[in-house]
């Protein structure tokens, strides 16, 4: 793993699973140990997803865009709708609860894609890099809805999707959509 990749991916591991972030273990006896083991297995799977490339900036000039499946198309449309709405927050037109609700919409769309997309390994890895950036922004917004700075990075992540996937229904968003 390159130093740049490590710098981008390691902070995302803290956001790998909402049940793990800020989790303090409680001893629930033998029954609790079985549940804790299952949570560790689930966390390891999500951490593996977060370890995919964090940025698609190195897309080869001759890259042949991959064909998205229906769940990917739907999930990315849902994310784009939420991020477009978050742009209103950059102008002070959303209250904290609205920002948090839109951030949750991004997380829900990612969860839908994780459960339903069936991509080959290479496009899956590229997609997870895009999703990690979107989820990192969503979780930052959920934690501090007054700081809309993450929206810019989320728009940039969305802009990488049509560079990677041939989705004719997904027009590349303008990076300055917040203005």
Secondary structure as UniProt FT lines:
FT   HELIX           3..13
FT   TURN            14..15
FT   TURN            18..22
FT   HELIX           29..50
FT   TURN            57..58
FT   TURN            61..62
FT   HELIX           70..86
FT   HELIX           87..91
FT   HELIX           96..116
FT   HELIX           121..143
FT   TURN            145..146
FT   TURN            148..149
FT   HELIX           150..164
FT   TURN            168..169
FT   TURN            175..178
//
